[in-house]
Amino acid sequence: VTTATLPDTLSSELGLLMALVRQPGRAFSRAELIDVALGDDALVLERTMTLAPDRAALLIEERVTNVSEQSVPCIWGHHPAFAVTDSSVLDIPARAVHAATLPDTDLAGDTPGTWPFVNGADGSTIDLRAPVLPRRLERLSYLHDLTAGWAAIRDPGRALGAGIAWDLVTFPHLWLWQDTGTARFAFYGRTR
């Protein structure tokens, strides 16, 4: 069991949870339970990560337990990141999308669309299935009315792909965040 405690001021920061418990260069050959106490120890996150013996898959099982005597609000999500090329395509079974307002974006902020299309700030139509951004910018959109709990990225030009699946009742929404070199949190210009 790997254990870490996050101070209250860090518990809401994106990515810090796993940054505290991962060990660079470490290979997992068996299931390992990661037990993390958040902030004031009211919530405990248990994560078991297992490499599937019969296919190329990482299986993740998680549970958040409130160990306090009071109700504690919690938001829970995942943040997978993938490198893309000009031939990469996103496949997501969503019906609706809503573009967020950000400082360095080409999307018309706070506007709805029908997946995969949203309005561009210049009046154009942007197809979010193509994840390569045309210049240094950031896109954030909220996908809802999902017909199934999965998303995939594939690169037909290199015959590569990756997917993620989840319980749609537990995670009914999907945020799609794309960042190419913007100077803001969380990558401070390091994405390409």
C-alpha positions, 0 to 999 in steps of 0.5 A: 500500500502506498499512502500520501496525505494532501494538505487542504490547499493542494487537494483541489489542484489538478494532477497533484494527487497522482504526482504525490503517489507515483514513482517515475520509472516504476513498473507495476507487475501486480495490483497495487492499492494506493490509499490517499487521504485528502486534506483533513482526512475526511475522504479516503481514495482507494485506487487499485491498478492492475495490468490485464493478463489477457490484453493490452489494458490497465484496469483501474478500480477506485472508491472514495469513502467519507470517514468523517461524521459529516457530509463532505462535498467531492468532485471526482474525475480523471485526466488522461493525456495523449500526444496527437498527430495530424491524422489523429481522430477523437471518437466519443459517443456524445450528442451535445457539446458546450464550448467554454470561455477561455482566454487563449481559445478559438472557440466561441465561448459559452455556446452549445453545439451538436457533437462534434461541431462547435462555433469558432470565435471567428464564426467558423464551424470547428470539428472537435474530432480533429485534436491537433490545434492550429496554433498555440491555444486552448480549447475546453468543451463539455460533452453531455448526453453521452450514449455510452461511457467511453472515448477513444483516440486513434491515429490511422496514419500510425495504426495506433489507438487508445481508449478509456471506458467508465461507468456512465452512471458514476461519470455522466459527463466528459470534459474535453480539454486541449492545450497546445503550448499555452502559458497557463496552468497546468502545463505552463507552455510545455505541451505541443 
